[in-house]
Amino acid sequence: MAIDEKILDELLKNYKNPEDLLGDDGILRQLTKSLLERAMETEMTDHLGYQKNSPDGNGSGNSRNGHSNKTVTGKAGKIHLNVPRDRNGEFDPKIVKKRQKRFDGFDEKIISLYSRGITTREIQGHLEEIYGVEV
C-alpha cells in the first residue's frame, strides 16, 4: 500500500523551503512524533487487549491511565512524546523503551525503506519484525 498522493499534497501544501520540512517544527519531526505516539497507543491496545473506550475494559483489572511526557533525542533534535501508561504500571513500550533517551535513525530508516520502493505495508512488517510493534 503506497502513501496516497493526496496525503502528500496535503502535508506539503504550505511548503516553501527546506526548513518547513526539516526544521524544528518541520513536517518530518511532526510525522516522527505522530508515528511514535500512534505506535505506542497501538502497543497499549495490544497490552491491554481491548480498544480505547471499549466496554471490554470494564472490570478488566487494568486500564489506560493517561500519559507521561518523555523527550528523546535523535539526529533531528529533541522530540517531546506523550507516552501512554496503564493503571498497574506494567506497560513497557517497545518502540521507545522505558528510560530510553536517544532515538537515532528512525526517520532515515523509514525514508530509506520508502525510497527503495518498499511499500508502507512492508515497512509496517519491518517495524513489527525489528521493534515488535504493529503500526
C-alpha positions as CSV (number, residue, x, y, z in Angstrom):
1,M,0.0,0.0,0.0
2,A,1.6,3.2,-1.1
3,I,1.1,6.6,0.5
4,D,-1.8,8.4,-1.2
5,E,-0.7,11.4,-3.3
6,K,-3.5,13.4,-1.7
7,I,-2.0,12.9,1.7
8,L,1.4,14.0,0.5
9,D,-0.1,17.1,-1.3
10,E,-1.9,18.0,2.0
11,L,1.3,17.6,4.0
12,L,3.3,19.8,1.6
13,K,0.6,22.4,0.7
14,N,2.4,25.1,2.8
15,Y,5.9,24.0,1.8
16,K,8.1,26.9,0.9
17,N,11.7,26.0,1.9
18,P,13.6,23.0,3.4
19,E,13.1,24.4,6.9
20,D,9.4,23.6,6.5
21,L,10.3,20.0,6.0
22,L,13.4,19.6,8.1
23,G,13.2,22.4,10.7
24,D,12.4,22.3,14.4
25,D,8.6,22.4,13.6
26,G,9.0,20.8,10.3
27,I,6.9,18.1,8.8
28,L,9.4,15.3,9.3
29,R,9.7,15.9,13.0
30,Q,5.9,16.2,13.3
31,L,5.5,12.9,11.4
32,T,8.1,11.2,13.6
33,K,6.3,12.3,16.8
34,S,2.9,11.3,15.4
35,L,4.1,7.9,14.3
36,L,5.9,7.1,17.5
37,E,2.9,8.2,19.6
38,R,0.5,6.2,17.4
39,A,2.7,3.1,17.6
40,M,2.8,3.3,21.4
41,E,-1.0,3.7,21.6
42,T,-1.2,0.6,19.4
43,E,1.2,-1.2,21.7
44,M,-1.0,-0.2,24.7
45,T,-4.1,-1.6,23.0
46,D,-2.3,-4.8,22.4
47,H,-1.0,-4.9,26.0
48,L,-4.5,-4.3,27.5
49,G,-6.3,-6.5,25.0
50,Y,-9.1,-4.0,24.1
51,Q,-9.6,-0.8,22.2
52,K,-9.6,2.6,23.8
53,N,-13.1,3.5,25.3
54,S,-14.3,-0.1,24.7
55,P,-16.6,-1.6,27.3
56,D,-14.5,-4.7,27.2
57,G,-12.1,-2.9,29.6
58,N,-14.7,-2.5,32.4
59,G,-13.6,-4.7,35.3
60,S,-10.5,-6.0,33.4
61,G,-8.2,-5.2,36.3
62,N,-6.1,-2.8,34.2
63,S,-6.9,0.2,32.1
64,R,-5.4,3.3,30.5
65,N,-4.2,5.9,32.9
66,G,-3.3,9.0,30.9
67,H,0.1,9.8,29.5
68,S,3.5,10.8,30.8
69,N,5.9,13.1,29.0
70,K,9.2,11.9,27.6
71,T,11.8,13.6,25.5
72,V,14.0,11.6,23.1
73,T,16.9,12.9,21.2
74,G,17.8,11.9,17.7
75,K,19.6,13.3,14.7
76,A,16.7,15.6,14.1
77,G,16.9,17.0,17.6
78,K,14.6,16.6,20.6
79,I,11.2,15.2,20.2
80,H,8.7,15.5,23.1
81,L,6.4,12.5,23.3
82,N,3.2,11.6,25.2
83,V,3.7,8.1,26.4
84,P,0.6,6.2,27.4
85,R,0.5,4.4,30.8
86,D,-1.7,1.9,32.4
87,R,-3.0,1.7,36.0
88,N,-0.9,-1.3,37.0
89,G,2.3,0.2,35.7
90,E,3.0,-2.9,33.6
91,F,3.1,-1.2,30.2
92,D,6.5,-1.3,28.7
93,P,6.6,0.3,25.2
94,K,8.8,-1.4,22.7
95,I,9.4,1.2,20.0
96,V,10.7,3.7,22.6
97,K,11.6,1.8,25.7
98,K,11.4,2.9,29.3
99,R,14.4,5.1,30.2
100,Q,15.5,5.3,26.5
101,K,16.7,8.9,25.8
102,R,18.2,8.5,22.3
103,F,16.3,7.6,19.2
104,D,18.8,7.6,16.3
105,G,18.0,7.0,12.7
106,F,14.2,6.2,12.8
107,D,13.2,8.8,10.2
108,E,16.2,8.0,8.0
109,K,15.3,4.3,8.1
110,I,11.7,4.9,7.1
111,I,12.6,7.3,4.3
112,S,15.3,4.9,3.1
113,L,12.9,2.0,3.0
114,Y,10.2,4.0,1.2
115,S,12.7,5.5,-1.3
116,R,13.8,2.0,-2.2
117,G,10.3,1.2,-3.3
118,I,9.2,-0.7,-0.3
119,T,5.5,-0.4,0.3
120,T,4.1,1.0,3.5
121,R,2.7,-2.4,4.3
122,E,6.2,-3.9,4.0
123,I,7.6,-1.1,6.2
124,Q,4.9,-1.9,8.8
125,G,6.0,-5.5,8.7
126,H,9.6,-4.5,9.0
127,L,8.9,-2.3,12.1
128,E,6.9,-5.2,13.6
129,E,9.8,-7.6,13.0
130,I,12.6,-5.3,14.3
131,Y,10.8,-3.4,17.1
132,G,7.9,-5.9,17.9
133,V,5.3,-3.2,17.3
134,E,2.3,-3.1,15.0
135,V,1.9,0.3,13.3
